[in-house]
């Protein structure tokens, strides 16, 4: 995996905060029990993939957990595959950018692969998305370190403007990303491997936009979300550059951008 391992980050983060005179709490114990960022779970999937609906259902369950930012990315490499007499089905949410995102993860991670359904946890570990025990294990591992990391919280300034408050210190290179998604959509698939099925997906990503670099010190990042409907929302990710590990994340307030 490219980027800094979690255990090494902890040691570096604590050392840096002591040198800088910054701490999340009043001491080492408070640092360990400080505010924790949600774990980010990214599902790479396709409406044309026969084995994907169970993983999508599981992501729907994860999306209800406030300790998890669950995001569904629809890839496009299934769109041209012909499934016998059922033909082919172009996933209505697929984007080549999401296929590229999955491929970058595969290149960054030891033993990385590109397949569906795949869940990537905090940008640094992956499992088959329908293997719940494996995914739960990765989520539990990610939670162990969250109290040591930077955090981000989002507050709403107006119907379409927000501010991301980032706390923490780091000497790594990070970017702040805005992810927009549809909360839930049901689609009747009329061809391909899932012909005749009604598939319900959750937190379907429609756009990923880089807001700014994060310099490793407490900061406020203002951003706007225009044209957002009642079935849409957003999240902010603090991710190591070169699409490395995700160190902090937050959901936008409910009904962000509506009104």
C-alpha positions in Angstrom: 0.0 0.0 0.0 1.3 3.5 -0.8 1.0 5.9 2.0 1.7 5.8 5.8 0.6 2.7 7.8 -1.9 3.3 10.6 0.4 2.3 13.4 3.3 4.6 12.2 0.8 7.4 11.8 -0.2 7.2 15.4 3.3 7.5 16.7 4.1 10.4 14.3 0.8 12.1 15.1 1.3 12.0 18.9 4.9 13.1 18.6 4.0 16.0 16.3 1.2 17.2 18.5 3.5 17.2 21.5 6.1 19.3 19.6 3.5 21.6 18.3 1.8 22.0 21.7 -1.5 20.8 20.3 -3.6 18.0 21.8 -7.1 16.8 21.2 -7.8 16.6 24.9 -6.0 17.4 28.1 -3.5 14.5 27.9 -2.6 11.1 26.5 -5.7 9.5 27.9 -8.0 12.1 26.4 -6.2 11.8 23.1 -7.0 8.1 23.0 -10.7 8.8 23.9 -11.0 11.9 21.7 -13.7 12.4 19.0 -13.7 9.6 16.5 -14.3 10.0 12.8 -16.7 7.6 11.0 -15.2 4.7 9.1 -15.6 5.1 5.3 -16.9 2.1 3.4 -16.9 2.3 -0.4 -18.7 -0.3 -2.4 -17.8 -0.8 -6.0 -20.7 -2.4 -7.8 -22.8 -2.7 -10.9 -26.5 -3.3 -11.7 -25.2 -5.8 -14.3 -23.4 -7.9 -11.7 -25.5 -10.9 -10.5 -23.6 -11.3 -7.2 -23.8 -7.6 -6.3 -27.4 -7.1 -4.9 -26.5 -8.8 -1.5 -23.6 -6.4 -1.1 -25.8 -3.4 -2.0 -28.3 -4.6 0.6 -25.5 -4.8 3.2 -24.3 -1.3 2.3 -27.9 -0.1 2.9 -27.7 -1.5 6.4 -24.3 0.1 7.0 -25.6 3.5 5.7 -27.9 3.6 8.8 -24.9 3.4 11.2 -23.8 6.9 12.3 -20.2 5.5 12.8 -19.9 4.7 9.1 -20.0 6.8 6.0 -21.2 4.3 3.4 -20.8 5.2 -0.3 -21.8 3.2 -3.4 -19.7 3.6 -6.6 -21.1 2.1 -9.8 -18.3 1.0 -12.2 -18.7 0.9 -16.0 -16.8 -2.3 -17.0 -20.0 -4.4 -16.8 -21.9 -2.1 -19.2 -20.9 -3.8 -22.4 -20.9 -7.4 -21.3 -23.6 -9.6 -23.0 -25.3 -12.2 -20.8 -26.7 -14.6 -23.3 -30.3 -14.0 -24.4 -30.7 -11.5 -21.6 -28.3 -9.2 -23.5 -26.4 -6.3 -21.8 -27.5 -3.7 -19.3 -25.9 -0.2 -18.9 -25.9 0.7 -15.3 -27.7 4.0 -15.1 -25.3 5.2 -12.3 -22.0 3.9 -13.8 -19.2 6.4 -14.5 -15.7 5.7 -15.8 -14.3 7.9 -13.1 -15.5 5.4 -10.5 -13.8 2.5 -12.4 -10.6 4.6 -12.3 -11.0 5.1 -8.6 -11.3 1.4 -8.0 -8.2 0.7 -10.2 -6.1 3.3 -8.2 -7.1 1.6 -5.0 -6.1 -1.8 -6.5 -2.7 -0.4 -7.4 -2.2 1.1 -4.0 -3.0 -1.9 -1.9 -1.0 -5.0 -1.4 -2.7 -7.8 -3.4 -5.1 -5.3 -4.7 -7.7 -6.5 -7.3 -10.5 -5.0 -9.4 -13.8 -6.9 -9.1 -17.4 -6.5 -8.0 -18.8 -6.4 -5.4 -15.8 -5.0 -3.6 -15.8 -2.9 -0.4 -12.8 -0.7 0.4 -12.6 0.4 4.0 -11.0 3.7 4.8 -9.1 3.6 1.5 -6.6 1.0 2.6 -8.2 -2.5 2.9 -10.7 -4.4 0.8 -13.0 -7.4 1.0 -15.7 -9.0 -1.1 -18.7 -6.8 -0.4 -21.1 -9.6 0.4 -18.8 -11.3 2.9 -20.1 -9.5 6.0 -17.7 -11.1 8.5 -14.7 -10.0 6.5 -16.1 -6.4 6.1 -17.0 -6.2 9.8 -13.4 -7.2 10.7 -12.0 -4.5 8.5 -14.3 -1.9 10.0 -13.4 -3.0 13.6 -9.7 -2.7 12.7 -10.2 0.8 11.3 -12.1 1.9 14.4 -9.2 1.1 16.7 -7.2 4.1 15.5 -9.8 6.7 14.9 -9.3 8.6 18.2 -5.8 9.5 17.1 -6.7 11.0 13.8 -7.8 14.4 12.5 -11.5 14.9 12.6 -13.9 16.9 10.4 -17.4 18.3 11.3 -19.7 20.0 8.9 -22.0 22.9 9.8 -24.7 24.5 7.6 -24.4 28.2 6.9 -27.3 28.6 4.5 -29.5 26.4 2.2 -26.6 25.6 0.0 -23.4 26.7 1.8 -21.4 24.8 4.5 -18.2 24.8 6.4 -16.0 21.8 7.1 -14.2 22.3 10.4 -11.0 20.2 10.4 -9.1 19.5 13.7 -5.8 17.7 14.1 -2.2 17.9 12.9 -0.3 15.9 10.3 2.9 16.2 8.2 1.3 14.2 5.4 -0.2 15.6 2.2 -4.0 15.5 2.2 -6.9 16.7 0.1 -10.4 17.6 1.1 -13.0 15.9 -1.1 -16.8 16.6 -1.5 -18.8 13.5 -2.4 -22.4 14.0 -3.6 -24.8 11.0 -3.6 -28.4 9.9 -4.0 -29.8 8.5 -0.7 -31.9 5.7 -2.2 -33.1 4.7 -5.6 -34.9 1.6 -6.9 -34.3 0.6 -10.5 -36.0 -2.1 -12.5 -33.3 -3.9 -14.5 -34.6 -4.9 -18.0 -31.6 -6.8 -19.4 -28.3 -8.4 -18.4 -27.5 -10.8 -15.5 -30.1 -9.1 -13.2 -32.9 -9.0 -15.8 -36.3 -8.6 -14.2 -35.0 -7.6 -10.8 -35.8 -4.5 -8.9 -32.6 -3.3 -7.2 -32.6 -0.7 -4.4 -29.3 1.1 -3.9 -28.2 3.5 -1.1 -25.8 6.5 -1.0 -25.2 6.2 -4.8 -22.3 8.5 -5.6 -22.9 10.9 -8.4 -19.9 13.3 -8.1 -16.6 13.5 -6.4 -14.9 17.0 -6.3 -11.6 18.1 -4.7 -12.3 21.2 -2.6 -8.8 22.0 -1.5 -5.5 20.8 0.0 -5.3 20.3 3.7 -2.0 21.6 5.2 -2.1 19.5 8.3 -3.2 22.2 10.8 -6.7 23.0 12.1 -8.7 24.7 9.3 -12.1 25.7 8.1 -13.1 24.9 4.5 -16.1 26.7 3.0 -18.0 25.0 0.2 -21.4 25.1 -1.6 -23.8 22.5 -2.8 -26.3 23.8 -5.3 -29.2 22.1 -7.0 -29.5 19.4 -4.3 -32.9 17.7 -3.9 -34.5 16.0 -1.0 -33.2 12.6 -2.0 -29.6 13.8 -2.2 -26.9 14.5 0.4 -23.2 14.8 0.6 -20.1 13.9 2.6 -16.6 15.3 3.1 -13.5 13.1 3.1 -10.0 13.9 4.3 -7.8 11.6 2.2 -4.1 11.2 1.8 -2.9 12.3 -1.6 -2.5 9.8 -4.4 -5.8 8.3 -3.2 -4.3 6.9 -0.1 -5.9 6.2 3.3 -8.9 8.2 4.4 -8.2 9.8 7.8 -11.5 11.7 8.5 -15.0 11.9 7.1 -18.3 13.5 7.9 -21.8 13.5 6.5 -23.4 16.8 5.6 -26.4 17.8 7.8 -29.7 16.2 6.9 -31.4 17.6 3.8 -28.2 19.5 2.9 -28.8 22.0 0.2 -32.6 21.6 0.1 -34.9 24.5 0.3 
